[in-house]
Amino acid sequence: MKELTFEEFCELPMELGMHISGDKEHYLHRYNRETNVNNVVITRKKKNGGFGKSSTIYYLPNEVENY
């Protein structure tokens, strides 16, 4: 895999893998086929129906570390 700058990495096109809306959280999974980078965004729901702060995780399948 080619080494990317931060700006190039942020511009990678991501395909939607899965979206789950739960009672307390929303999960959004996206991935890039060329680089095999996966992105998961978890957003908590507030009691009033609004949304809280999101957490984002980047990972490579079969790798131990998450970023």
N, C-alpha and C positions, 0 to 999 in steps of 0.2 A: 504494500500500500504506500502511496506517495505521501510524504510529509506535508501537512497543510499549515498555513498560518491560521491564527484565530479567526480572522475575517473570512478566509476561505471556508473554514470549518462551519462557521455560522451560516454561510450561504448554501450549504449542502441541501439539495431537495430531499425532503422526508415524505415517505408514503404513510398513509394511515394504516396501522396494523390492527388496532382494536380501541374501542371506547366503551367504558362501563360507567354507568351512573348508579351509584349506590345510595343508601339512605344518608350516609354521613360524608362520603367522598366521591369525587369523579376521578377516573383513571383514563389517561390518554396515552396510547403507545404508538410511536412512529419509528420508522427505520429507513436507512439508506441502503439499497441493494449493492451498490458499488463498493462502499467502504465497510459494510456490515455493522455500522454504528446504529445502536438503538437508543431511543429517547423515551423516557416515561415521565409524564407530568401528573402529579397527584394534587388535587385541589379539594380542600375541605369545604363542606357546606356549613353555613351558619344556621342557627335556629330560625331566623327570620326569613330564610330562603335565599339570602345573598351568598356570596362566595368569600372565603378566607384567602390566606396567603398560599401560593402554590410552591411545591417542592419539585425540582427537576433532577432526574438522574440520567446520566449517559453511561452506556455500558456496551461491551463487545461480548457476544455470545461465547460461552466456554472460557471466559476470563474470570478470575477470582475478584479483581478490583473493580469498583464502580467509581464513576467520576461525576 
